[in-house]
Amino acid sequence: MNSFLKYRELQLLAAIVALVLLISIRVPGFAAPGSLANVYHDTSILIILALGQMCVILSKCIDLSMAANLALCGMVSAMLNAAYPGIPIPLLLLAVVVLGAALGSINGLLVWKLAMPPIVVTLGTMTIFRGSIFLISDGKWINAHQMSAAYKSFPRDAVLGLPVLSWMSIAVIVLMFVLIGRAALGRAFFAVGGNANAAIYAGIDPGRTRFFAFILSGALSGLAGYLWVSRYAVAYVDIALGFELDVVAACVIGGISIAGGIGSVPGAVLGALFLGVIKNALPVIHVSPFWQLAISGSVIIIAVAFNARAERKKGRVILRTAEVAA
């Protein structure tokens, strides 16, 4: 039992399974494979963004501009498609990923070169990105009839029984597993977030590492921007307004420490899925939208308290070990 409780991901997985089973008592079809696949599909964009946010948080920063980045890239993709419907979808995807990465690099440069607090930087760029959407679109919507059929159908097209949107989130998960587990950059995220001063002695530049974390979160935001707009077939100024809170919540619920240096890819994915299950289940069991917000907020607070308690325990163990060694 103790070994089970050591692993946050297993606890979270058990909580998701228990939640699905409880909901299926009230709504029997909720636990059906098709229904669960739909829940994953609905959560795919949140998973992509949570993995990008994870890299930033691991390096002891935070990116509150992800949803605004998503909205700006989504609007640009819709405007390009409306003006030039013949642009191939892969080229459009590349364009929004590059744009998102460029927007993320602005955050990274300000944090790196000017040593500005990440929360202040990303709050500022969040507002700038939202304002830019209004400027380039003149406040107008781009609706489904202005978008090409290929643009709208891409995330919905089924491959081996799953929509492309779901497959793209799976591809991002695999990519992040490789980056975090195998690449030097992934290890640098943990090193900088755990102890930036020690990382410098190990030859790691904290500022440059955080810069790349923001670029990665921006690139994934750009990808999510196209996927969001094409899936819902509408682009407007307030796309994904407030969605950055869900992204941070998914990371926190998944055991990624806001203090940096602690977290995992499975944790971020399961945290997003936990929120996805809740958001899909509450309307089905006829819970008021106001209670839905309260329940989501309560889950976040509980997760933060759990994380803080777990980290304090780890700290006490280290101190006791050091005393014994002395």
Secondary structure, DSSP 8 states (H G I E B T S, - for coil): -HHHHH-HHHHHHHHHHHHHHHHHHHSGGGGSHHHHHHHHHHHHHHHHHHHHHHHHHHTT---TTHHHHHHHHHHHHHHHHHH-TTS-HHHHHHHHHHHHHHHHHHHHHHHHHS---HHHHHHHHHHHHHHHHHHHHTT--B-GGGS-HHHHHGGG-EETTEEHHHHHHHHHHHHHHHHHHHSHHHHHHHHHHH-HHHHHHTT--HHHHHHHHHHHHHHHHHHHHHHHHHHHT-B-TTTTTTHHHHHHHHHHHTT--TTSS---HHHHHHHHHHHHHHHHHHHHTT--HHHHHHHHHHHHHHHHHHHHHHHHHHHHHHHHHHHHH-
